[in-house]
Amino acid sequence: MNLPTRSEVEDFLFLEADLLDNWQLKDWLALYTQDAVYQVPSTDLAKTAEPDNSLFYIADDYARLEQRVIRLGKKTMWSEYPRSKTRHLVTNVRVLGTSGDDILVRAAFAVYRTKWGNTDIYVGSYEYGLRRDGAGLKISKKRCNLDLDGLRPQGRVSILL
C-alpha cells in the first residue's frame, strides 16, 4: 500500500477541521466511508476499550453518524441551537503504518467551543483509519480519546470533535 505523506494527511485533517468549524456537516460526512465508525470513549476508560463492552459517549456507525448530522442541522436540536462557535486545532500528526486497507494515523487535538458566553476546551488524541478513495483520502474510523478527568465544566459532548 502506498502511504500518504504526512503533509497530505495534515491537509486532509485540516480540511476536516475547517468543515466542522464552519458547520458544513454534510460536506464533513462526505469525508467518511460507508462502513465508517466514529467513537468518543468516556474519560475513565483504558485506551484499548471497545464500545461492545464499555460505555462510550459516542459510538456511531455511518448510519447513526448521518442521523447525528441531520439532527445537528435542525433548530429542534436545542443543545446546538444556536450553534456553538468551534475551533478545531490539530497537531502532532503521525502516519503510523497500515492495518488491512486502513492507513493508521494519530494526532493531538484541542477543540474550543464557545456558546452563551462560556468557552469549553476539549483536548485529547485522535486515532484515524484512513483509506484511499480515488485520488483522495476517506475516514473509515475516527476515535477521539479525551485527555480530561471528566466532562466538567462542559457537561456533555454535543458537538463533533
Accessible surface in RSA format (square Angstrom, percent):
REM  Atomic radii and reference values for relative SASA: ProtOr
REM  Chains: A
REM  Algorithm: Lee & Richards
REM  Probe-radius: 1.40
REM  Slices: 20
REM RES _ NUM      All-atoms   Total-Side   Main-Chain    Non-polar    All polar
REM                ABS   REL    ABS   REL    ABS   REL    ABS   REL    ABS   REL
RES MET A   1   130.53  67.6  45.13  29.9  85.40 203.3  60.40  51.4  70.14  92.9
RES ASN A   2   114.90  79.2 101.52  98.1  13.38  32.2  36.45  87.7  78.45  75.8
RES LEU A   3    79.14  44.1  62.02  44.4  17.11  43.0  62.02  43.6  17.11  46.1
RES PRO A   4     6.25   4.6   0.00   0.0   6.25  22.7   0.79   0.6   5.47  34.0
RES THR A   5    89.25  63.5  81.63  82.8   7.61  18.1  82.61 111.0   6.64  10.0
RES ARG A   6   140.35  58.9 133.10  67.9   7.24  17.2  30.04  41.1 110.31  66.9
RES SER A   7    68.73  58.1  65.83  87.9   2.90   6.7  35.83  76.3  32.90  46.1
RES GLU A   8    59.59  34.2  52.24  39.5   7.35  17.5  35.93  69.5  23.66  19.3
RES VAL A   9     0.00   0.0   0.00   0.0   0.00   0.0   0.00   0.0   0.00   0.0
RES GLU A  10    38.41  22.1  38.41  29.1   0.00   0.0   1.34   2.6  37.07  30.3
RES ASP A  11    93.05  65.2  85.55  85.2   7.50  17.7  27.32  64.3  65.74  65.6
RES PHE A  12    19.02   9.5  14.67   9.1   4.36  11.3  18.92  11.5   0.10   0.3
RES LEU A  13     0.69   0.4   0.13   0.1   0.56   1.4   0.13   0.1   0.56   1.5
RES PHE A  14    94.87  47.5  89.61  55.5   5.26  13.7  90.75  55.0   4.12  11.8
RES LEU A  15    81.68  45.5  76.09  54.4   5.59  14.1  80.91  56.8   0.77   2.1
RES GLU A  16     3.33   1.9   3.33   2.5   0.00   0.0   0.50   1.0   2.83   2.3
RES ALA A  17     9.71   8.9   7.95  12.3   1.76   4.0   9.54  13.4   0.17   0.4
RES ASP A  18    70.20  49.2  66.87  66.6   3.34   7.9  18.93  44.6  51.27  51.1
RES LEU A  19    14.50   8.1  14.50  10.4   0.00   0.0  14.50  10.2   0.00   0.0
RES LEU A  20     6.79   3.8   3.42   2.4   3.37   8.5   3.42   2.4   3.37   9.1
RES ASP A  21    19.04  13.3   3.78   3.8  15.26  36.1   1.15   2.7  17.89  17.8
RES ASN A  22    86.18  59.4  63.95  61.8  22.23  53.5  16.04  38.6  70.14  67.8
RES TRP A  23    36.05  14.5  21.25  10.3  14.80  34.7  21.10  11.3  14.94  24.2
RES GLN A  24    79.88  44.7  71.71  52.4   8.17  19.5  25.11  53.4  54.78  41.5
RES LEU A  25    13.57   7.6  11.00   7.9   2.58   6.5  11.00   7.7   2.58   6.9
RES LYS A  26   163.22  79.6 153.18  94.0  10.04  23.9  96.64  87.0  66.58  70.9
RES ASP A  27    77.15  54.0  72.44  72.1   4.70  11.1  14.08  33.1  63.06  62.9
RES TRP A  28     0.07   0.0   0.07   0.0   0.00   0.0   0.07   0.0   0.00   0.0
RES LEU A  29    12.96   7.2  12.95   9.3   0.01   0.0  12.95   9.1   0.01   0.0
RES ALA A  30    58.45  53.7  45.81  70.7  12.63  28.7  54.69  77.0   3.75   9.9
RES LEU A  31    21.84  12.2  21.26  15.2   0.58   1.5  21.84  15.3   0.00   0.0
RES TYR A  32     3.69   1.7   0.00   0.0   3.69   9.6   0.00   0.0   3.69   4.6
RES THR A  33    21.05  15.0  16.45  16.7   4.60  11.0  21.05  28.3   0.00   0.0
RES GLN A  34   139.30  77.9 120.42  88.0  18.88  45.0  64.77 137.9  74.53  56.5
RES ASP A  35    88.27  61.8  64.01  63.7  24.26  57.4  47.91 112.7  40.36  40.3
RES ALA A  36     0.63   0.6   0.00   0.0   0.63   1.4   0.01   0.0   0.61   1.6
RES VAL A  37    49.58  32.6  49.37  44.7   0.21   0.5  49.58  43.1   0.00   0.0
RES TYR A  38     0.01   0.0   0.01   0.0   0.00   0.0   0.01   0.0   0.00   0.0
RES GLN A  39    13.02   7.3  13.02   9.5   0.00   0.0   0.79   1.7  12.22   9.3
RES VAL A  40     0.00   0.0   0.00   0.0   0.00   0.0   0.00   0.0   0.00   0.0
RES PRO A  41     6.58   4.8   5.63   5.1   0.95   3.5   5.63   4.7   0.95   5.9
RES SER A  42    14.06  11.9  10.31  13.8   3.75   8.6   8.32  17.7   5.74   8.0
RES THR A  43    30.02  21.4   5.90   6.0  24.12  57.5   3.13   4.2  26.90  40.7
RES ASP A  44   124.74  87.4  86.83  86.4  37.91  89.6  47.11 110.9  77.62  77.4
RES LEU A  45    53.89  30.0  30.27  21.7  23.62  59.4  31.94  22.4  21.95  59.1
RES ALA A  46    68.66  63.1  49.53  76.4  19.12  43.5  60.75  85.5   7.91  20.9
RES LYS A  47   115.91  56.5 103.18  63.3  12.73  30.3  94.49  85.1  21.42  22.8
RES THR A  48   118.35  84.2 100.04 101.4  18.31  43.6  83.15 111.7  35.20  53.2
RES ALA A  49    14.72  13.5   4.88   7.5   9.84  22.4  14.72  20.7   0.00   0.0
RES GLU A  50    78.30  45.0  77.29  58.5   1.01   2.4  39.06  75.5  39.24  32.0
RES PRO A  51    41.97  30.6  22.83  20.8  19.13  69.6  22.92  18.9  19.05 118.4
RES ASP A  52   142.23  99.6 103.55 103.1  38.68  91.5  33.52  78.9 108.71 108.4
RES ASN A  53   127.32  87.8  89.64  86.6  37.67  90.7  44.07 106.1  83.25  80.5
RES SER A  54    32.31  27.3  12.18  16.3  20.12  46.4  11.48  24.4  20.83  29.2
RES LEU A  55   145.05  80.8 134.84  96.5  10.20  25.6 138.88  97.5   6.17  16.6
RES PHE A  56    19.29   9.7   2.16   1.3  17.14  44.6   2.16   1.3  17.14  49.0
RES TYR A  57    84.60  39.5  53.17  30.3  31.42  81.8  46.92  35.3  37.68  46.4
RES ILE A  58     8.25   4.7   5.16   3.8   3.09   7.4   8.25   5.9   0.00   0.0
RES ALA A  59    42.44  39.0  21.00  32.4  21.44  48.8  22.97  32.4  19.47  51.6
RES ASP A  60     2.15   1.5   0.44   0.4   1.71   4.0   1.00   2.4   1.15   1.1
RES ASP A  61    71.91  50.4  69.17  68.9   2.74   6.5  29.43  69.3  42.48  42.4
RES TYR A  62    30.97  14.5  29.78  16.9   1.20   3.1  13.72  10.3  17.25  21.3
RES ALA A  63    61.32  56.4  57.50  88.7   3.82   8.7  58.57  82.5   2.76   7.3
RES ARG A  64   143.21  60.1 140.33  71.5   2.89   6.9  44.08  60.2  99.13  60.1
RES LEU A  65     0.39   0.2   0.39   0.3   0.00   0.0   0.39   0.3   0.00   0.0
RES GLU A  66    69.09  39.7  68.86  52.1   0.23   0.6   7.93  15.3  61.16  49.9
RES GLN A  67    91.51  51.2  91.51  66.9   0.00   0.0  31.81  67.7  59.70  45.3
RES ARG A  68    38.94  16.4  38.94  19.9   0.00   0.0   2.71   3.7  36.23  22.0
RES VAL A  69     6.52   4.3   3.84   3.5   2.69   6.5   3.84   3.3   2.69   7.3
RES ILE A  70    72.64  41.3  65.97  49.1   6.67  16.1  70.57  50.8   2.07   5.6
RES ARG A  71   103.11  43.3 102.41  52.2   0.69   1.7  53.39  73.0  49.72  30.1
RES LEU A  72     4.28   2.4   2.22   1.6   2.06   5.2   2.22   1.6   2.06   5.6
RES GLY A  73    48.11  59.3   0.00   N/A  48.11  59.3  20.40  56.0  27.71  62.1
RES LYS A  74   109.52  53.4 102.86  63.1   6.66  15.9  56.75  51.1  52.76  56.2
RES LYS A  75   152.47  74.4 136.09  83.5  16.38  39.0  81.19  73.1  71.28  75.9
RES THR A  76   117.00  83.2  93.03  94.3  23.97  57.1  87.79 117.9  29.21  44.2
RES MET A  77    40.07  20.7  35.71  23.6   4.36  10.4  24.65  21.0  15.42  20.4
RES TRP A  78   191.87  77.0 180.83  87.5  11.03  25.9 153.78  82.0  38.08  61.8
RES SER A  79    10.51   8.9   9.20  12.3   1.32   3.0   5.60  11.9   4.91   6.9
RES GLU A  80     1.03   0.6   0.00   0.0   1.03   2.4   0.00   0.0   1.03   0.8
RES TYR A  81   103.41  48.3  92.72  52.8  10.69  27.8  63.02  47.4  40.39  49.8
RES PRO A  82    66.24  48.3  65.17  59.4   1.07   3.9  66.24  54.7   0.00   0.0
RES ARG A  83   121.87  51.2 102.82  52.4  19.05  45.3  27.00  36.9  94.87  57.5
RES SER A  84     2.47   2.1   0.00   0.0   2.47   5.7   0.02   0.1   2.45   3.4
RES LYS A  85   159.49  77.8 152.69  93.7   6.80  16.2 100.48  90.4  59.01  62.9
RES THR A  86    11.59   8.2   2.44   2.5   9.15  21.8   4.28   5.7   7.31  11.1
RES ARG A  87   131.99  55.4 131.77  67.2   0.22   0.5  43.14  59.0  88.85  53.8
RES HIS A  88    11.77   6.4   2.95   2.1   8.82  22.6   2.95   3.0   8.82  10.3
RES LEU A  89    85.93  47.9  83.27  59.6   2.66   6.7  85.53  60.1   0.40   1.1
RES VAL A  90    19.71  13.0   3.16   2.9  16.56  39.9   3.16   2.7  16.56  44.9
RES THR A  91    72.78  51.8  67.15  68.1   5.63  13.4  47.25  63.5  25.53  38.6
RES ASN A  92   107.88  74.4  86.51  83.6  21.36  51.4  28.72  69.1  79.16  76.5
RES VAL A  93     6.75   4.4   0.63   0.6   6.12  14.7   0.63   0.6   6.12  16.6
RES ARG A  94   131.65  55.3 129.29  65.9   2.36   5.6  47.66  65.1  83.98  50.9
RES VAL A  95    40.48  26.6  11.81  10.7  28.67  69.1  11.81  10.3  28.67  77.8
RES LEU A  96    71.70  39.9  34.51  24.7  37.19  93.5  38.41  27.0  33.29  89.6
RES GLY A  97    17.37  21.4   0.00   N/A  17.37  21.4  17.25  47.3   0.12   0.3
RES THR A  98    66.12  47.0  38.06  38.6  28.06  66.9   5.93   8.0  60.19  91.0
RES SER A  99    65.42  55.3  52.22  69.7  13.20  30.4  19.74  42.0  45.68  64.0
RES GLY A 100    70.55  87.0   0.00   N/A  70.55  87.0  43.85 120.3  26.69  59.8
RES ASP A 101   104.69  73.3  96.27  95.8   8.42  19.9  15.62  36.8  89.07  88.8
RES ASP A 102    27.26  19.1  27.26  27.1   0.00   0.0   2.15   5.1  25.11  25.0
RES ILE A 103     0.41   0.2   0.41   0.3   0.00   0.0   0.41   0.3   0.00   0.0
RES LEU A 104    64.54  35.9  64.54  46.2   0.00   0.0  64.54  45.3   0.00   0.0
RES VAL A 105     2.59   1.7   0.00   0.0   2.59   6.2   0.00   0.0   2.59   7.0
RES ARG A 106    99.37  41.7  99.37  50.7   0.00   0.0  28.28  38.7  71.09  43.1
RES ALA A 107     2.12   2.0   0.00   0.0   2.12   4.8   2.12   3.0   0.00   0.0
RES ALA A 108    28.74  26.4  27.71  42.8   1.03   2.4  27.95  39.4   0.79   2.1
RES PHE A 109     7.54   3.8   0.26   0.2   7.28  18.9   2.20   1.3   5.34  15.3
RES ALA A 110    20.78  19.1  19.84  30.6   0.94   2.1  19.84  27.9   0.94   2.5
RES VAL A 111     0.04   0.0   0.04   0.0   0.00   0.0   0.04   0.0   0.00   0.0
RES TYR A 112    81.66  38.1  80.90  46.0   0.76   2.0  42.62  32.0  39.03  48.1
RES ARG A 113    20.40   8.6  20.34  10.4   0.07   0.2   0.91   1.2  19.50  11.8
RES THR A 114    50.09  35.6  48.13  48.8   1.97   4.7  33.49  45.0  16.60  25.1
RES LYS A 115    18.08   8.8   8.44   5.2   9.64  22.9  13.92  12.5   4.16   4.4
RES TRP A 116   186.78  75.0 150.35  72.8  36.42  85.5 147.41  78.6  39.37  63.9
RES GLY A 117    79.90  98.5   0.00   N/A  79.90  98.5  39.71 109.0  40.19  90.0
RES ASN A 118    96.56  66.6  92.54  89.4   4.02   9.7  19.85  47.8  76.72  74.1
RES THR A 119    78.51  55.8  48.95  49.6  29.56  70.5  30.60  41.1  47.91  72.4
RES ASP A 120    15.84  11.1  13.32  13.3   2.52   6.0   2.52   5.9  13.32  13.3
RES ILE A 121    75.07  42.7  67.66  50.4   7.40  17.8  67.66  48.7   7.40  20.1
RES TYR A 122     1.59   0.7   1.59   0.9   0.00   0.0   0.00   0.0   1.59   2.0
RES VAL A 123    51.62  34.0  51.62  46.7   0.00   0.0  51.62  44.9   0.00   0.0
RES GLY A 124     5.67   7.0   0.00   N/A   5.67   7.0   0.26   0.7   5.42  12.1
RES SER A 125    23.43  19.8  23.43  31.3   0.00   0.0  17.97  38.3   5.46   7.7
RES TYR A 126     2.74   1.3   2.74   1.6   0.00   0.0   1.00   0.8   1.74   2.1
RES GLU A 127    47.72  27.4  47.47  35.9   0.25   0.6  13.80  26.7  33.91  27.7
RES TYR A 128     5.43   2.5   0.61   0.3   4.82  12.6   1.42   1.1   4.01   4.9
RES GLY A 129     2.17   2.7   0.00   N/A   2.17   2.7   1.89   5.2   0.29   0.6
RES LEU A 130     0.00   0.0   0.00   0.0   0.00   0.0   0.00   0.0   0.00   0.0
RES ARG A 131    62.98  26.4  62.93  32.1   0.05   0.1  19.96  27.3  43.01  26.1
RES ARG A 132    89.04  37.4  61.01  31.1  28.03  66.7  45.69  62.4  43.34  26.3
RES ASP A 133    79.10  55.4  69.16  68.8   9.94  23.5   6.79  16.0  72.31  72.1
RES GLY A 134    77.55  95.6   0.00   N/A  77.55  95.6  46.49 127.6  31.06  69.6
RES ALA A 135   104.16  95.8  69.26 106.9  34.90  79.4  79.51 112.0  24.65  65.3
RES GLY A 136    34.63  42.7   0.00   N/A  34.63  42.7  31.31  85.9   3.31   7.4
RES LEU A 137    14.26   7.9   2.50   1.8  11.76  29.6   2.50   1.8  11.76  31.6
RES LYS A 138    53.58  26.1  53.58  32.9   0.00   0.0  21.94  19.7  31.64  33.7
RES ILE A 139     0.00   0.0   0.00   0.0   0.00   0.0   0.00   0.0   0.00   0.0
RES SER A 140     5.75   4.9   1.96   2.6   3.79   8.7   1.96   4.2   3.79   5.3
RES LYS A 141    62.85  30.7  62.85  38.6   0.00   0.0  30.08  27.1  32.77  34.9
RES LYS A 142     1.15   0.6   1.15   0.7   0.00   0.0   0.00   0.0   1.15   1.2
RES ARG A 143     4.23   1.8   4.23   2.2   0.00   0.0   0.68   0.9   3.56   2.2
RES CYS A 144     0.00   0.0   0.00   0.0   0.00   0.0   0.00   0.0   0.00   0.0
RES ASN A 145     7.04   4.9   5.39   5.2   1.64   4.0   4.69  11.3   2.34   2.3
RES LEU A 146    13.10   7.3   0.00   0.0  13.10  32.9   0.00   0.0  13.10  35.2
RES ASP A 147    86.65  60.7  60.78  60.5  25.86  61.2  30.67  72.2  55.98  55.8
RES LEU A 148    39.11  21.8  25.95  18.6  13.16  33.1  31.51  22.1   7.61  20.5
RES ASP A 149   158.98 111.4 121.37 120.8  37.61  88.9  42.45  99.9 116.52 116.2
RES GLY A 150    23.96  29.5   0.00   N/A  23.96  29.5  19.00  52.2   4.96  11.1
RES LEU A 151    19.41  10.8  13.37   9.6   6.04  15.2  13.52   9.5   5.89  15.8
RES ARG A 152   190.83  80.1 170.07  86.7  20.76  49.4  74.27 101.5 116.56  70.6
RES PRO A 153   116.39  84.8  90.97  82.9  25.43  92.4  94.69  78.2  21.71 134.9
RES GLN A 154    17.72   9.9   4.56   3.3  13.16  31.3   0.68   1.4  17.04  12.9
RES GLY A 155    36.10  44.5   0.00   N/A  36.10  44.5  11.20  30.7  24.90  55.8
RES ARG A 156   101.62  42.7  98.44  50.2   3.18   7.6  47.12  64.4  54.50  33.0
RES VAL A 157    19.90  13.1   1.67   1.5  18.23  43.9   1.67   1.5  18.23  49.4
RES SER A 158    14.12  11.9   3.50   4.7  10.61  24.4  10.49  22.3   3.63   5.1
RES ILE A 159     4.79   2.7   2.28   1.7   2.52   6.1   2.88   2.1   1.92   5.2
RES LEU A 160     7.23   4.0   2.35   1.7   4.88  12.3   2.35   1.6   4.88  13.1
RES LEU A 161     0.08   0.0   0.00   0.0   0.08   0.2   0.08   0.1   0.00   0.0
END  Absolute sums over single chains surface
CHAIN  1 A     8653.1       6870.5       1782.6       4519.5       4133.6
END  Absolute sums over all chains
TOTAL          8653.1       6870.5       1782.6       4519.5       4133.6
